[in-house]
Amino acid sequence: MSIAKLAYLTSPAAGRYILNFQLFGSDEVTVIEVGADHMRNILSDGVPLMLRQSFHRVPVDINQTLNGG
């Protein structure tokens, strides 16, 4: 598996979705066109997965908060 150092989505026209990414160690940007159904699957599965794995709850001491500490 490779890790991208850069990745972004473009849409040159309605219903067209382009994934662009650059792998670590490469100067080349890879461009892949993805159909609308595939893009829906990527977003509907990927966003909840990313949000679950990327954000961690921070413990809060309510006593310290109420006492101004």
Residue pairs with C-beta under 8 A, 6 or more apart in sequence:
2 23
2 24
3 23
3 24
4 21
4 22
4 23
4 24
5 22
5 23
5 24
6 20
6 21
6 22
6 29
7 19
7 20
7 21
7 22
8 20
8 21
9 17
9 18
9 19
9 20
10 17
10 18
10 20
11 17
11 18
12 18
15 36
16 33
17 33
17 34
17 35
17 36
17 39
18 31
18 32
18 33
18 34
19 31
19 32
19 33
19 34
20 29
20 30
20 31
20 32
21 29
21 30
22 28
22 29
22 30
23 30
34 42
